[in-house]
Amino acid sequence: MGSIRFNLPRALVTSVAAVALAVGAAATEVAAAGPAAAKTGPVLAFTPSPADFGVVATGQTAVQTLTLANSGKSAAHGLKVGLSGPAAFTIIGDTCSGISLGAGMSCAVTVRFSPSGAGAVTATLTAASQKSGVTTTDPLTGTGALVPHLYWTNFGAFPNTGTIQEGNPDGTGVTTIVTGQNDPYGVAVGASHIYWAGDSGPSNGTIMEANLDGTGVTTLVTGLDHPAGVAVDASHIYWAENGSNTIMKANLDGTGVTTLVTGQNGPAGVAVNAGRIYWSDGISGTIMEANLDGTGVTTLVTGLNGPQGVAVNASHIYWADDVLGGGLTGTIDEANLDGTGVTIVVPGQTQSEGVAVDGSHIYWVDTDIFAANLDGTSPHSLISGLNFGFNGVAVGPQ
């Protein structure tokens, strides 16, 4: 049987072809759009990200408010915000948790950075909606920086009334951090602890320790004979024992007490730097040095009146030259590390005792705690109200 052939009108054939082309083009467009066209859920992101809180001194805080935005096409339901990382970072404000964040909407999370020590700190801020299946994170960074403080002993007018005090290098923020001490004298500060000598008579002297905030007071060494100046490095405590005319050391926990140098004449201030120990002999009027193991004892400076506190930096030794009986004849002096170039940098002191130094200033104890530039210019009183003049001063951590 022969095939039956239908002759369609030309206009109808053209119309059908056009429809087929249109349908094919639409299908191609949808395929090309792919997942992007189908992306209709919530999209979360924090701003700024990452968030850097910068360098913040210990004891200070930095605060940032971070914005959480939903750039998607539907709401993020039942948001929860969390923070993982050290306690230096804390959330102090949150308008995001528990809400449904609509499309095109935003909320805020406020974070505080309060470093407890030096160094970089990192944490992660997270916002999540389990109902909507979306999560976003924001890396948080900050750096803690130690600010040096002044620490000093306040001798006390009566037994067991001495104190350890601290303040800012400009003399503000004076705080008593340790009480009930018996004639505290020299003081030194390490990376995490303060050390001082307690001079309560022959065979009753002590070396003491506390945390930088004054907590955890501990007796490290006992049975000493009038300990005076104290110094510290990364591994040892050093002190001058005035009664036995020796220079001593011990481990930072007070063990391993060792006599380094004998036969001195009224040793008082002590300082350490770059593998050397320096001290003053108050009666012989000299500044001395030796290796940290006590070998190589050398007289650096002679002819002084009554040197007391000693401090040292990378290039110079500084000391207080006290004149017994007071009067405006005491001085703050300096010399090169080899003892040359002896110079009076601050004249006219009454009864200068402890000395400390940082990168820009000398500090010393007289009737007050004083400061001056390293060349002795601009001397001025920082802190008054000390008991007597038998006090040490230290600056750190640095």
Secondary structure, 3 states (H helix, E strand, C coil): CCCCCCCCCHHHHHHHHHHHHHHHHHHHHHHHHHHHHHCCCCCEEEECCCEEEEEEECCCCEEEEEEEEECCCCCECCCEEEEECCCCEEEEEECCCCCCECCCCEEEEEEEECCCCCEEEEEEEEEEECCCCEEEEEEEEEEEECCCEEEEEECCCCCCCEEEEEECCCCCCCEEEEEEECCEEEEEECCCEEEEEECCCCCCEEEEEEECCCCCCEEEEEEECCEEEEEECCCEEEEEECCCCEEEEEECCCCCCEEEECCCCCEEEEEEECCEEEEEECCCCEEEEEECCCCCCEEEECCCCCEEEEEECCCEEEEEECCCCCCCCEEEEEEECCCCCCEEEEEEECCCCCEEECCCEEEEECCCEEEEECCCCCCEEEECCCCCCCCCEEEECC
